[in-house]
Amino acid sequence: MAFNGNEGEMIDPKLGQQMIDNYQKNIGPKDNKALFFGVNRLQQLLNQGQAVGLRFYFAKDSAGLDTLVVVAADANEKNIGPIDGSKSAGLVGDSAWPCPPYCNVAD
């Protein structure tokens, strides 16, 4: 099956919060609750070749904290970037800003 750019879905915010709560009740005080990638970095990835979306890999950083490595993918489900067996040239995203300390601030 090929990617078409419509993968994933929008969910009810209450379900999203429950999923977040389920995860966060099992993490330590020094663990990442969330990671932030700026729109310009994500757009750089999406502007490559025939990208139709982004693939986020769960990873561990040098301190052993959960992080994400992001790479663009094309309609044939292939990475645009040398990650996970891909030999193609392309950008690879890392260094997302962690929460904490860069967390949601209440209105």
Phi and psi in degrees as a GROMACS rama.xvg file:
@    title "Ramachandran Plot"
@    xaxis  label "Phi"
@    yaxis  label "Psi"
@TYPE xy
-93.3221  151.988  ALA-2
-74.1677  147.074  PHE-3
-127.512  1.17678  ASN-4
94.8742  -4.40692  GLY-5
-109.185  15.0671  ASN-6
-67.7099  151.805  GLU-7
88.7333  178.336  GLY-8
-155.288  160.974  GLU-9
-88.5608  139.453  MET-10
-121.475  166.155  ILE-11
-62.3935  133.559  ASP-12
-56.3447  -32.906  PRO-13
-64.4284  -40.5318  LYS-14
-65.7912  -42.1389  LEU-15
-59.0793  -44.125  GLY-16
-64.4386  -39.7756  GLN-17
-62.9149  -40.8981  GLN-18
-64.098  -41.6887  MET-19
-63.6169  -45.6094  ILE-20
-59.733  -41.5906  ASP-21
-59.3718  -39.2991  ASN-22
-72.1174  -47.9042  TYR-23
-70.059  -22.1698  GLN-24
-73.0598  -8.65159  LYS-25
-113.635  11.2656  ASN-26
-108.68  159.692  ILE-27
-85.5193  169.364  GLY-28
-65.4608  -20.5845  PRO-29
-98.5008  -3.496  LYS-30
-75.7862  153.735  ASP-31
-71.5896  130.302  ASN-32
-87.6414  -31.6365  LYS-33
-157.839  164.768  ALA-34
-134.127  143.717  LEU-35
-120.646  127.252  PHE-36
-112.792  131.932  PHE-37
-71.0919  152.78  GLY-38
-58.4126  -35.3607  VAL-39
-66.8543  -38.0695  ASN-40
-67.992  -42.9543  ARG-41
-64.6  -38.6746  LEU-42
-66.441  -36.3508  GLN-43
-57.2357  -43.4672  GLN-44
-65.5039  -44.7  LEU-45
-68.8931  -23.8293  LEU-46
-79.104  0.168242  ASN-47
-84.8345  132.629  GLN-48
43.7091  -127.978  GLY-49
-104.925  37.5396  GLN-50
-59.9631  135.301  ALA-51
-119.68  -0.696926  VAL-52
177.309  -173.175  GLY-53
-123.974  142.826  LEU-54
-112.176  126.11  ARG-55
-104.918  121.374  PHE-56
-97.858  130.662  TYR-57
-69.4089  137.496  PHE-58
-150.751  170.961  ALA-59
-117.999  134.301  LYS-60
-83.2668  -177.818  ASP-61
-65.2914  -18.7533  SER-62
-92.161  1.30023  ALA-63
84.5477  9.07745  GLY-64
-86.5263  148.583  LEU-65
-62.7252  138.243  ASP-66
-147.692  -176.462  THR-67
-128.744  142.93  LEU-68
-116.876  129.797  VAL-69
-119.697  140.093  VAL-70
-142.093  146.269  VAL-71
-73.2783  154.711  ALA-72
-133.539  150.171  ALA-73
-98.8138  179.114  ASP-74
-62.5564  -22.883  ALA-75
-87.353  13.603  ASN-76
68.6836  19.28  GLU-77
-98.5271  139.977  LYS-78
-68.9369  143.431  ASN-79
-104.377  86.9359  ILE-80
144.659  147.583  GLY-81
-78.4791  67.7814  PRO-82
-128.235  143.323  ILE-83
55.6272  45.4632  ASP-84
93.0175  -13.0642  GLY-85
-69.5141  139.753  SER-86
-103.504  0.652628  LYS-87
-74.8102  152.264  SER-88
-79.3439  147.186  ALA-89
166.378  170.329  GLY-90
-81.3454  152.231  LEU-91
-130.264  125.028  VAL-92
-90.5964  140.175  GLY-93
-156.191  -175.765  ASP-94
63.654  37.9789  SER-95
-61.1174  151.55  ALA-96
-83.0771  125.193  TRP-97
-84.2719  154.941  PRO-98
-120.042  118.422  CYS-99
-74.429  159.685  PRO-100
-95.6308  -11.5836  PRO-101
-91.1475  76.7007  TYR-102
-109.056  165.53  CYS-103
-56.6731  134.076  ASN-104
-107.286  127.684  VAL-105
-57.7346  146.38  ALA-106
